Amino acid sequence: MLILFFKSDIANRPGLVQRSITHKDGRTVKHWVRTGEEDTFGSHNTFHGDRVHYPGGAGEVVARGTGGVTVKHESTGSEHRVGWGDVHSIEQTGDRTPILSVVRNNQQQPSGNSSGIFGGRSLFTNEDAALDKSYSQPGVASYDDLKRQGVEAQKSYREWLDEGHGIANQNNFEIYDGEKDPEAFGRAMHDIESGKKGGMLLLAPVKGGARLQEKVKNELGGNWAGVTDFVRGTIAVDTIDEIPALLRKLRASGLRFAKQPKDRFSNPLPAGYRDALTVVKLPNGHAAELQLHVKSMLPAKEVAHKLYEQERTILGKAEAEKRPFTEQEMVRVRQLRRRQQKIYQDAWKSASGQAGSRGNSFQDEQVFIRQNATLSKSGVAKMLGRAAMQYFEMNGFPARRTGMQRPELYQPGQGWVPYYDLFRFDHNADPITEHEANKLFEQFSSKRD
C-alpha cells in the first residue's frame, strides 16, 4: 500500500509543526518537525545575535540556556525568556562561528559516537560509561602518601606497558622515557614532525613540585586522594583507525578503568583538541593516567600553547591595568583562539585521512589574520561576557565560564574561585549541561551539610 501525504494535509495534522530558517543570504528553508522535537530545532539552530520570532513578537537573542533563549524585544527593548518550543522562526543574523570554548551540543557522551568516527561503534562500552567520573586514591591523605603509593604503582605501570613484555614491546612501539631521558619528549616531537611512522609510548616522570601543589589547591580542593595523574603516560599511533585495535590489546593485557573514560575523539573539546583520556587501576589500587593519542595532535598542542601564551599576555595586561578589554585586544584574542582551532583541525585531518594542507605557512597565517580582523556587534558582546553561561566538569568539580571572563571552578569551602591557567582549562574541562552542573554542585552541597 502506498500512502501519499500532501503538504496541505501535513499542515493540518496534529503532532507536526512547521519551522522556518532565514539564512544570511536571504534563503528561507522550512522544516517539518514532530511535536516534541521543537527543542531540537531551536537548540540546534539558534545562536547569540540571531533574530527570532515567538508568540510575543520578535527580537535579538542575547543569551542561550538549556531550555531556551533570552530575547530582547525589538520594539519595547524588554527581555523575555523564550522556550525552544516557542521559537517560530529564525533569521540567522548572529555569529555562527564559536569564538570561545563553546559547544552547541555540549552533552558529553562517553558511551556514544554520534560522529561515526569508529564506524558507528562506541570506543568504550556501556559498562565503562557507567563508572564514576571521579576516583579517590585509597589510603592517600598527603603528598607523602601519594608519592609512596605512586612510586610502587609506577613499577607495575612500566611492566604493563614497557618492561620487556609490555604492550609497547609486543607492538614494536618506539619508547620515549622521560624518567630516564629529560629530552625524550622533544625527541618524540621531532620524530613525529619528521614523518617517522609507527606507534610510540611516552612515559612521563612522576608528577611533583610546585605544579602538583598548585593543582591540588586550585583544582581538587586540597584533596590529595583526587590526584590520578601522578603516574602517567601516552600511547600515540599514526591514524585514528588504529585506536580501537590498540584499546582491544590493552583490554586483553589486563586493562581496568578506575573511572569513566572520555572519548574526546568523538566528542572533541571546544578548541578542537582530541584524545581518549583514561585512568587505569593498577595492582596496588593506585590509579594512573593513560592517554591514547593520534601522533599529529601532540605537536599541534605544542604550537597551540605558544599561541595561548600570546593570549595570556593580552589578558594579563588588561587585568593588571584594571581596565576593560579594548576592541583591538578582543580581535587579537579571537585571532589566536581561532588559529588554535585551525591547528587542531589540520592535525585531525592528517590523522583521519582527510584531504587538506596543514596550513602552517607565513602566507596562510597572514590570510587567516585578515579574515578575522573585525568583530561583529554580536561578537563584541559575546567576548565581553554578555554571552550565555557555559558549564564544565573538571576533575569532578563543576566549572563555569562567560565570554572573555576567566573561568571559575567550584571548590568546597571556598565557593566559585577564578581559574587562571586557560590553556589547561581548555584542554581538561569537559563541557556539560547546566542541569549536570547543578547536579554536581548539589553533590558538594549535600556533603557539606
N, C-alpha and C positions, 0 to 999 in steps of 0.2 A: 504494500500500500504506500502510495506517495502522498504526502501531506504538504501543501504549499501554504506558507504564511505570507500575506501581503502586508506592506508597510502600514496601510490604513488599519488593518486588523491588529497588527502588533501594537500600534499606538494605543489601542483601547483595551488591550488585555491587562488584567491585574498581574502584578508581580514584575512588570517591565517598566523601566524608566529611561527616557532619552536624555542624554547629556551631550553638550557640545563644547568644543575647544576651538578658540580662535587663535591661530598662530601669529607670530610677528609679521609674517609675510601677507597676512590678510586671509589666508585659507581657514575655513571653518570645517571642522571634522565632527560628525555626530557619532555618538556611541550609544548602543542599546545595552543596558545592564539590568540584571535582575534586582528586584528589591532586596536590600540587604547587602548589595555589592557597591552601594554608593560610597562606603568608606574607602574601598579600594580605589575607586575612581578619583575621589578628591585627594586622598593622601598621596597617590602616585603622581598626580598631575599639577597640584597647587604648590607654588613656590612664593617665597618672600618677594613682594613687589608686584605680583600679578593683580589684575583687576577681576573680581569675581562678582557674579550676580547671585543673590539669595532672596528669600521672601521679603526681607525688609528693604531691598533696594540693591545698590551696587557700591563697590569701594575697593580700596587697595589693601592687600594682605600685608599686615605689619608684623605678624608673628604666627608661628606654627606650633601646634601642640599635638598630642597623641590622638585627641578626639575631634580636632577641628582647627580653625584658624581664627585669629583676631583680625577684624576688618575695620578700617577707618572709613566711615560712610562719606561718600564723595560730596554730598550736599550739606550735611549737618556738621561734619568733622568729628562726630562722636564715634567711639569704638564699640564694636559689638563682637561677641563670641558667636561664631557660626559653626555648627557641626558639619562633618563631612557630608552627611546625607542631605543637608540643606543647600549645598553648593550646586546651583542650577547650571552654570556655565562658567568658563574660564577664558580670559584673554591673557595670553602669555606675554606680559609686558615686563616681568621681572627677570632677574639674572638666573639663567638655568644652570650655570656652572658653579659648583661648590667652591667658595673662596677659602673656607676654613675646614677644620676637621669635622665635617658634617656628613652624615649618611642619611639618605632619604628613607630607605627601608632599613632601620637600624636594629632590627631584631637579630641577635646572634643565633645562628642555627648550627650548633656543633654536630647534630646528627643528620643534617640535611645537606643537599648540594644542589641548590636551585640553578646554578650556573652550568651544570653538566660537565665540569672540568674533568671529572674522573669517570667519564662515560655514563653519567647519570646516576652513579652509585655514590654512597656516602664513604668518605675516607675512614670515619670512625663508626663504631657500632652503637646501637641504642643503649647497650649496657655502659659503654664509655660515656655517652651523653648523660646518663643518669647519675654519674658520680658527682660528689660535691664539688663546688667551684673553688674551695679553699682546702688547705691541708695544714695540720699542725704537727710539727716535728715532735715525736714522743720524747719526753724527758729533757726538753730544752727550755731553759728559763734565762739563759745568759749567753754572751758570746763564747765564753769558755766551754759551756755545754755544747754549743753548736759546732765549735771547732773540733772538740774531742770526737763527737759523733761523726762529723763530716769527713775528717781525715780517714777514719776507719771505712766509711762508706765509699770514699774515693777509690780505695783499692778494689772494691767489688765492681765499681763503675768501670774502671780501666780493664779489669779482667773480662768483663762482659763485652766491651766494645773493642778492645785493643789487644791486650797482652797475649800474643801467640795464637790463640784460637778464637779471638773475638770476631764480631761481625765485620769489622773493617778488614781484618786479615783474610777472612774467608772470601771476601768480595774484592780483594786487591785494591782497597781504597788507600790513597795516599794519606799518611798520618802526620798531622802538624800539632806537636805537643807544646803548648805554651808554658807548661810547668818546667820542662827541660830546656826550652829554647825561647827566650824573650822575643826573638824575631820571627817566630813561627807564623803568626797571623799575617805579618807583612809578606812573608814568602807565599802564603796561600793566596793573598790578593794578587800578587804578581803572576802566579801560575794561572789564575782564572783569567786575568786580563790578557795574558799571552796566548790564550786559547787551549791550554792543556786540558785534555779530555780525561774523564774518569771521576769516580766518586772520591770524596775526601772526608776525613774525620778531623775536626778541630777540637782539641782538648784544652780547656782554659785552666789557669791556676785557680786554686780555691779562692773564693772572694773574701776580702778582708779590708782593713784600714778604714779611713775616714768615709769612703764612699758607702761602705756597708753600714756604718754607724748612721749616716745620713738617711739611707733607705729605711732602716728600722724606725728611725724617729719620724720621718716625714710621710712614709707610705704605710707602715704597719702598726702605727700607734704604740711603738715601743715594745712590740711583741716579737722576741727573738725566735719563737717557735714558728712564726709565719714565714721565715726565710726558706725558700725552696730552690734557690739557685746558688747556694754556697758551693756545691759541686755542679758543674755544668759543662756541656759540650754541644757540638753541632755536627750533623752529618749533612753534607751538601752533594747533590747529584746534578748532572748536566741538564736534564729536562724534567718537566712535570710528570711525564708518563712513567718515570722510574719510581715515583714516590709510593704508589700503592704496593708494588713488589717489595720495596725496602721495608715498609711497615709490616708486611706479612713475614718477612725474615726476622724482624725484631720480635714479633709476637712468638714465632717458633722458637726463638732463643730464650724465651722466658720473660719477655716484657710484661710489666704490670703497671698500670697507671695509678698514681696516688690521688689524682684529682682529674676533673673533667678536661680532656684535651681540647685544643682550639684549632679548628681547621680554618686558618686565615688565608689559605689558597682560594677556597670557595667564597669566603667572607672576608675580603681584604680590609685592612684598616683604612680610614678615610684618606690618608695620604697616598694610598695605593700600595703600601708595603704588604708583602705576602710571605707567609711561612706556615708551618704547623708547629704549634707550641705545646709541648707535652712536659709533664712532670711525672717521673717514674719512681717506683718504690724499690729500694734496694734491700738486700737480705736483713740488715740490721734495723729496718723500719724507716731509715732516713730517706727523704725524698730528694731527688736531683733533677735538674732541668736538662731536657734533650730537645733541641730544635732540629726540625727537618727542613732543609732549605733547597732551593734551586740555586746553583752557583752564581748566576748573574745578579741575583738580588743582594749578595754580600758586598761587592764593590759599589753597587748603586747606593747602598745605605751609607757608605763612607762619603761618597760625593754629596749626598743629601745632607749629611751632618755639617759639611763645610758651608752649605747654603744656610742651614739653620743658624750657624754662628753669626752670619751677617744679620739675620733677622733678630737674633738676641741682642746684638749691639744697638739696633734701631729701637727696639722696645725698651731696653735698659736706659738709653739716653732720655727718652720721654719720661720714664718713671723717675729717674734721678732728678730731672728738672721739674717734676711735679706739674706737668702740663699735658693737655690733650695731644693726641697724635695729629700731625699735620696731614693734609691730603697727600702730599708728596711721600711721606713715610708710609701711609697706607698703600699707595700704589706700589712702592718698592716691596713691601711685605707680601702683597698679593703676587708680584712677580716671582719672588723667592719661593712662596708656597706652591704656586702652580708649576714652577720649574722642578721642585721636588717630586710633584705628582708625575710629571712627564718622565723624569728619570726612572721612576719605578715602573711606569707603563712600558717604557722601552725595554727595561730588564725583563719584564714579564713576557713581552712579545718574543724575546730571544729564547726564553725558557720553554715557551709553549708552542714554538714553531710558527709563530705568526710573522707575516712579512712586515718589513719596516726597519728603517735605519735607527741606530742608537741616538742620533741627533745630538752629538756632543761637540760639534764644531763651533768655532767662534761665530761663524756666519749664522748658524742655526740659533745660537744664543741671542744675537742681535735682532733677528726676525722675531723671536719669541718675546723679547722685551718690548719691541714696538707694538706687537699685537696686544700687549697687556699694559699699555702705558696710560690708560684712563680708567676711571671708575664711573659706573652709572650712579644715579642718585640712590637707588636701592642698594647698590654695592657699598657705597659710603656708609649708609645707615647700618648695613649688616656688620661691617667691620668695626664700627664704633660701638657695637654691642646692643643694637636695637633689634637683633635677630632673636628667634626663639631660643630658649634654653636647650642645650644638648646635654644628654646624660650618658655616663660611662660607668664601667666597673673596672677597678684597678686593684689587683691583689686582694680581691674580695671586699673592697670598700667602694661605696658609691662616690662618684665624682660628677662635676658639672662644669659647663663652660658656655660663655656667651660672647660672640663677636671676638674682638681683639683683646678682651679682658683675659687675665690669667685664669687657667682652670683652678677649681677648688676641689680638694679631696676631703671627705668627711673623716675625722679622726675622733674616736671615742674619748670623751672628756675634754676635747678641745673645740668640737664643732667643725664648721667649714673652714679649712685652712688653705691659703693660696699655695699653689704648686708651681715651682719656678723652672724646673727642667722641662721645657716644652717639647724638646726632641724626644726625651724619654716618654713623656705623656703620650705623644702622637704614635709611639711605637709599642706601647704597652697597655694603654687604656682602651678597652673594648666598648664600642657603642652599645647601649641598651635603651629600652623604652623608659619613659617616665614612670610607668607602673612598676617595672622591675627595680628602678632606682628607689622608689618608695618602699618596696618590699625589703630591700637591703637595709635601708635606713631604719625600718621598723625592727629588724633583727637586732640591730645595735641598741635601739631604744629599749627593747624588752630585756636585753642583757643588763643594761644599766639599771633598770627598775628592779 
